[in-house]
Amino acid sequence: MSYLTAIMQVTARAAGLPLDDMCLVTEITNSKEKTDYPEFAESGAFISGFFLEGAGWEPGRGGEQGYLTEM
């Protein structure tokens, strides 16, 4: 949780916005390859290596996002 808070703090400082007005928005991509993301995110961060506990993940097709499934 503290890592996500740090991302919000860095983004707020860079954009000159108040931290109280920041919120987290998550977009899950279908690619697991780090080479698909050669540059840093314009705002926020690309994160890999998170694990689900108590659920599964069904990847989306093409440009569609995936979704949670039963374990």
C-alpha positions, 0 to 999 in steps of 0.5 A: 500500500505504501508503494501505491501511496508513493506513486501518488505523491510523486505524481502529485508533486510532478503535476503540482496537484494537491495529494488530497485530490489524487486517486488511484486508477488501475489499468491492467495490460495484457502483455507480460513482456517488459520490452513492450514498455520501453519508456516510463509512464507519462504519469503514474508507473508501470508495475509488474510482479503482483500476485492475486490471492483467492482469485484467478485472472483471465487475460483479455483478447487484443485491446480488451482488459482481462477480468477476475475469475474464481480461484 
